[in-house]
Amino acid sequence: MVSRSYSNLLELASGEAPPPPSIGPRRLPRVMTAAGIISDLDSDTDSDSNSDTGSASSRPRTIVVANHLPLRVRPDSTSPIAGLSFSWDHDSLLLHLKQDYQNAPPKTDFLYVGCLREITELSMVDQESVANHLLESFNCVPVFLPGDLLGRFYHGFCKQYLWPLFHYMLPLSPDLGGRFERNLWQSYVSVNKIFADRILEVINPDDDFVWVHDYHLMVLPTFLRKRFNRVKLGFFLHSPFPSSEIYKTLPVREELLRAVLNSDLIGFHTFDYARHFLSCCSRMLGLSYHSKRGYIGLEYYGRIVSIKILPVGVHLGQLKSVLSLPETENKVRELIEQFWNKGRVMLLGVDDMDIFKGISLKLLALEELLKQHADWRGKVVLVQIANPARGKGKDVTEVQNEIHTTVKRINDFYGGPDYKPVILLDEPMQFYERIAYYVTAEVCLVTAVRDGMNLIPYEYVISRQGNDKLDQVLLANGFGSVVPKKSMLVVSEFIGCSPSLSGAIRVNPWNIEAVSDAMDYALTMPEGEKQLRHEKHYRYVSTHDVGYWAKSFLQDLERSCKDHSTRRCWGIGFGLRFRVVALDLNFRKLSMEHIVGAYRRARQRAVLLDYDGTLMPQQGSIDKSPSARTVEILNKLCGDGKNMVFLVSARKRETLSEWFGQCENLGMAAEHGYFLRLKRNAEWKTCIQAADCSWKQIAEPVMRLYTETTDGSTIEDRETSLVWSYEDADPDFGSCQAKELLDHLESVLANEPVSVKSGPHIVEVKPQGVSKGLVAQRLLAVMEEKGVSPDFILCIGDDRSDEDMFEVITTAATGGMLAPDAEIFACTVGRKPSKAKYYLDDTAEIVRLMQGLASVSEQAASSSEVD
C-alpha cells in the first residue's frame, strides 16, 4: 500500500514516463518555471548500464548541491544578464571547501547547483540568459523556483517546521514552531524534484560525485538514486539531528529516513547527531549498524551506507588574508582605543538573531556576573554582534524585543555616563570588522541552546593567533616585548564544535549562574593556563580546516562507492519508499520455472526447510504454529517417494512433534539439529554425544539477571540450550543488553563445552558442535546408506544459523555424495549477503514455491495411478 504521506506526489517518482535522452555534463540546464509538480524524468530501469555520457575532463568532478549557490547577486542596470551582476560569496562554506580542497592534490572540478539568494522571479528569457552566464563564468547551475513555491518550501516547511524540530522544538502549540501541513510537505518534495531534474541535466553518472548539503534537500537522494541506481552520492547534514523521541513525532519520519539512506555516505558534525540518526533507523526501520576498522556502516537492502562523523572547519586562507588587511589593523587600533585604553575588558558574542542562539541567556548571565562580582562593574563590556535572522516570523520578533529590553535594563542599572555593560551591534557588519573584534576580545561567548556546528569559536582562535603586523599594533599598546597568545572560550555544550574544543569552558546555557561563574573564571584564569589552552585549540583548528573536512569526506565517499560496479542493482518500492537493492553478481532470485523444471526431471530429491522465518514469518502473529495449508503442503511433498524432506528448527522436539504429528514421513531436527527423527514413528536420536547440561546452573542466573533489568525480555529453557530473547524489549536497550550478556556468558562459560551465539533478537547458549549443518550431513549420509544419490537438493533458510546448511550442500557435490548431474538450490529469505546462491523475498513466496512443488508431486502421483 502506498504511503498516504506521499499523497498525490507519487507520480514524481513513479517511473512511468520514458527517460530523457543522455546528455553531456556541460549541457546548459533547462529553465524550470512551473510551480508545484513538474514532469517526471524517472525510469524503472537502471540507466547506469546504458549511459553514453562522456567525461568533461580527465579530472574528477564533484557536483555540490545546496539550497543556495555561493554567489552574491545585485541589481546592475548596465548588465546585459537580466540587469543583474554576479560575484562569488566569499563567506560561503561551499566556496571555501572548493578553494581549500584545491590547494592539495588530487585536483577536482566543482560544479554548483542551487538557488540564487534574494532574487525576484525572472522571465523565461532572463532565466535562460542567467543560466548560460552562471554555467560558463562560475560553473554554477541555478535552480529557479516560483515565488509561491519557494515561500512554502523554505519559509514554510524548512524554516517553520523542519528546522525547529531538528533543534528540539516541538510544535506543542501554534506559537511554538509550525504545525505539520501536508501542502508544505508536498512543496518540499516538489522543490527536491526540481533540484533532481537540474542535476540530471549536467551529471555524468559514471564519473561524477554528487555531494548534497543540509536538511533542505533530504529527499533529493531518492530522486537521483531512482534515475541512476549507481550514482555516487554523499549527503552532509549541517544541523543537529534530534533524538528519536523528538524525530518520531514527524509524520513523514520514515520517508525522510529512507530518502537519506539512498545516499552512499551520510555525514554529521558530531557523534551525538550520528547516534540519534542510527537510533531512528533502528527503531523505525529495524536497521542495525556495525563498526569495522573505524568505519560505521548501515546495511540497507544489500547496500552499505557509510556514516561519517567529522566537524567542518574554517577557511584558513580567508581568515589570514583578512587579518592582513590594513582595514583590519585600523579597526583593531580603534577598538583598542575604545576599550583597552579606557580600562575595559571585552567579552564578545557573535550570533544570528534567532531563538536558538541563546543571546538572552547570555545577557542574563552577564547581569548575574555584575550582580555577584561588583569589582567587574565599570570594567567588563559585552559586545554582542547580532547577525540578521535567516528566517522570519513571530518568534524572531519576540527574540529581538526581548534582547533589546534586556540590554536596556542592564545598561540602565549598571551603566554610567561613560560606561555601558552591553553594546548591541545588530546592523550588518563587514567581515574585517568582526575579525578586529575577535582580535581584541579577551573572552568569546557562544551560548546557543542548540546549534549544528557554529564556527565562531574557530574563527576566534585563528584571529587571536594573529600575525606579525597585528602583534606590532598590540605591542604599541602596552603588551611589552611579546604578545601572549590566548583565546578564552565559553561555549555551550549543545553546539557541534564543543566536543572538538577540549580547552574551552563548557557550560549549560540554561544555568545562568554557571555561565556567570564561567565568565568570571575565563577572566581570572592564570595567564599561563590561558596560553596552554590557546595552543591546544590552535593546533586543532589550524589542522582541521574546511579543506581537510572536504577532502576527508570526498575520500570516504569514493571508498563507499568503490564496489558499485561489482554489484547488481535494481530499484524497488514506490514514491519516497523507493530504494535500490544491491547484491553480488552471482546472487539471484529463484525462478519458479527453473526450479519446477529441475524438480520434474529429478530422480531422487533432498529437501531441507527451516521453520521460523521461512515457513512461518518472524513478525506478526503470536501463535507460531503451522497453518493447515502448511501441513498439507508438507504432507504432499513427503508423500512423493522420490523425496526425503527434513524440517530443521531451533524449537523443542515436543513442540515439533505436536505441530507436525500429522506428517508421517516428515523428518525433523529439533534444537538446531541436536535431536533428529527420520519419520513420525521413529525415535529421536542425537547428532552428537549426549550433552552434559550442568552449565545451565551457571548460565541461567546470569540470564535471569538481564531479564529482570530488561523489560520485555524472556528466557526459554530448552532441553540442551538456553535462549534469551529481547524481541519485545526496547530495540536500543535490548541490543545493548544483548552485547553485555554475550560478553558475560562467554566469560563465565569459558571452560564449559558450549558455544554462546547471538542471533536476531536472541542470545543462545548451546552445546559445542551443534549446528544445522549436521542435519544436512546426516540427511545426505542416510541417503547414501540407502544407495541413493540425490540429483536435486533444495535448502531454504532465513538467518545465520542456516548458513551452515548452505555450506554443506554446496560443497557436497565435490564429495561424491551427489549424482554427477545434481542441481543444488540453496535459497535464503530476503535479499542479503549469504552463502546461498538464490533468494526469495519473504515467507509468502516460500510457501507459494512449496505449493508449486507439492502440486508437481501430486500430479505425478495421479499420473502413475492412471498408468
HELIX and SHEET records of a PDB file:
HELIX    1   1 ARG A    4  ALA A   13  5                                  10    
HELIX    2   2 SER A   47  ASN A   50  5                                   4    
HELIX    3   3 LEU A   93  TYR A  101  1                                   9    
HELIX    4   4 MET A  124  PHE A  138  1                                  15    
HELIX    5   5 GLY A  147  LEU A  150  1                                   4    
HELIX    6   6 GLY A  151  LEU A  162  3                                  12    
HELIX    7   7 TRP A  163  PHE A  166  1                                   4    
HELIX    8   8 ARG A  182  VAL A  202  1                                  21    
HELIX    9   9 TYR A  215  LEU A  217  5                                   3    
HELIX   10  10 LEU A  220  ARG A  227  1                                   8    
HELIX   11  11 SER A  244  TYR A  247  1                                   4    
HELIX   12  12 ARG A  253  VAL A  260  1                                   8    
HELIX   13  13 PHE A  271  LEU A  285  1                                  15    
HELIX   14  14 LEU A  316  LEU A  323  1                                   8    
HELIX   15  15 PRO A  326  GLN A  338  1                                  13    
HELIX   16  16 TRP A  340  LYS A  342  5                                   3    
HELIX   17  17 ILE A  359  GLN A  372  1                                  14    
HELIX   18  18 ALA A  374  TRP A  376  5                                   3    
HELIX   19  19 LYS A  394  TYR A  414  1                                  21    
HELIX   20  20 PHE A  431  THR A  440  1                                  10    
HELIX   21  21 ILE A  456  GLN A  465  1                                  10    
HELIX   22  22 ASP A  468  LEU A  475  1                                   8    
HELIX   23  23 SER A  498  SER A  500  5                                   3    
HELIX   24  24 ILE A  512  THR A  524  1                                  13    
HELIX   25  25 GLU A  527  THR A  543  1                                  17    
HELIX   26  26 VAL A  546  SER A  560  1                                  15    
HELIX   27  27 HIS A  564  THR A  566  5                                   3    
HELIX   28  28 GLY A  575  ARG A  577  5                                   3    
HELIX   29  29 MET A  592  ARG A  601  1                                  10    
HELIX   30  30 ALA A  628  CYS A  638  1                                  11    
HELIX   31  31 ARG A  653  TRP A  659  1                                   7    
HELIX   32  32 GLU A  671  GLY A  673  5                                   3    
HELIX   33  33 LYS A  696  THR A  709  1                                  14    
HELIX   34  34 PRO A  731  VAL A  748  1                                  18    
HELIX   35  35 LYS A  772  GLU A  785  1                                  14    
HELIX   36  36 ARG A  800  ASP A  802  5                                   3    
HELIX   37  37 GLU A  803  THR A  811  1                                   9    
HELIX   38  38 ALA A  812  GLY A  815  5                                   4    
HELIX   39  39 THR A  843  VAL A  866  1                                  24    
SHEET    1   A 9 CYS A 140  PRO A 142  0                                        
SHEET    2   A 9 ASP A 109  CYS A 115  1                                        
SHEET    3   A 9 ARG A  61  HIS A  68  1                                        
SHEET    4   A 9 PHE A 209  HIS A 213  1                                        
SHEET    5   A 9 LYS A 232  PHE A 236  1                                        
SHEET    6   A 9 LEU A 265  PHE A 268  1                                        
SHEET    7   A 9 ARG A 303  ILE A 309  1                                        
SHEET    8   A 9 TYR A 295  TYR A 300 -1                                        
SHEET    9   A 9 TYR A 289  LYS A 292 -1                                        
SHEET    1   B 2 LEU A  71  PRO A  75  0                                        
SHEET    2   B 2 LEU A  84  TRP A  88 -1                                        
SHEET    1   C 6 VAL A 422  LEU A 425  0                                        
SHEET    2   C 6 VAL A 380  ASN A 387  1                                        
SHEET    3   C 6 VAL A 345  ASP A 352  1                                        
SHEET    4   C 6 VAL A 443  VAL A 446  1                                        
SHEET    5   C 6 MET A 488  SER A 492  1                                        
SHEET    6   C 6 ILE A 505  VAL A 507  1                                        
SHEET    1   D 2 ARG A 567  ILE A 572  0                                        
SHEET    2   D 2 ARG A 579  ASP A 584 -1                                        
SHEET    1   E 9 ARG A 588  LYS A 589  0                                        
SHEET    2   E 9 TYR A 838  LEU A 840  1                                        
SHEET    3   E 9 GLU A 823  VAL A 829  1                                        
SHEET    4   E 9 PHE A 792  GLY A 797  1                                        
SHEET    5   E 9 ARG A 605  ASP A 610  1                                        
SHEET    6   E 9 ASN A 643  VAL A 648  1                                        
SHEET    7   E 9 GLY A 667  ALA A 670  1                                        
SHEET    8   E 9 PHE A 675  ARG A 677 -1                                        
SHEET    9   E 9 LYS A 685  THR A 686 -1                                        
SHEET    1   F 4 THR A 714  ASP A 717  0                                        
SHEET    2   F 4 LEU A 722  SER A 725 -1                                        
SHEET    3   F 4 ILE A 762  PRO A 767 -1                                        
SHEET    4   F 4 VAL A 754  GLY A 759 -1                                        
END                                                                             
